[in-house]
Amino acid sequence: MRKIKLILITVLCVLTTAACVDLKPALDPSVTPEPTEVPVVVTPEPTEVPPTPAPTDPPREITEEYDAMGLVITGADHFIRYLTFTNLTVYEEEGDTFLDGAVENTYLEPITCAVDVVFTDSFGREIARARLQTRDGSFLLTLEPGRTVVFARIPTDMTLTDLDFRLVFDMETGIRPKPAE
C-alpha cells in the first residue's frame, strides 16, 4: 500500500507541474531584433531613345586557308607543328664547336625555313648564335618529308657543351611549304 501511495503522489506532482508549463512559443523582445523594411524596387522609365547603329563598312568575307593535312592555317608559325628536332648534340672538335641533329618533317610537302640555335647563360643572356644548315650547305632549310640531318658550326671561344640552348625560327624567312617550281 505504501508503494501505491508513493506512486500516486509522484503522478500527482508530475501532472501539477505539467499543467503549469506553457508550451506556446514566445519572443523575448530583449533578444529579438527590430524588423527591417522591405526594399522598394523602382524601375526607371526610359527617357532616351536607344541609339541607332551607325553605318559601318560592309562585312568582309572571312576566308580560311587550309594546309595539305586539312588544318586551318592559323598564322606564320603554323607549319612548325610538323617539324620535330631530335638527337641534338653539341660537341667540340679541334677547337671548334658544333651542333648535330635531325629534323623530322611529318607534312606531306617539303617545308622551307631558317632556324638559329641560340645559347644562353644561367641568367638567360645570349652567349652564342649560329644558323642550322643541311648537308648541301644551305642555311635556308628545305626539309623534305621524313628525316633530314642538320648541323651548325658555332663561332665561340668558350665551351658551350654544358649550356642551355633553344631553336629560334627566323620569322622573316617564314616557315612554309616549298613553293612549286
SULBELUR-V209556 format. One record per helix or strand of 3 or more residues. SS is the DSSP state (@ for helix, = for strand). FROM is the first residue (numbers start at 0). TO is the last residue. Records with the same first field share a line. If there is no record, write none. Layout:
SS->FROM-TO + FROM-TO
//
This chain:
@->1-19 + 77-81
=->82-92 + 95-104 + 110-112 + 114-119 + 125-130 + 140-142 + 145-153 + 163-168
//
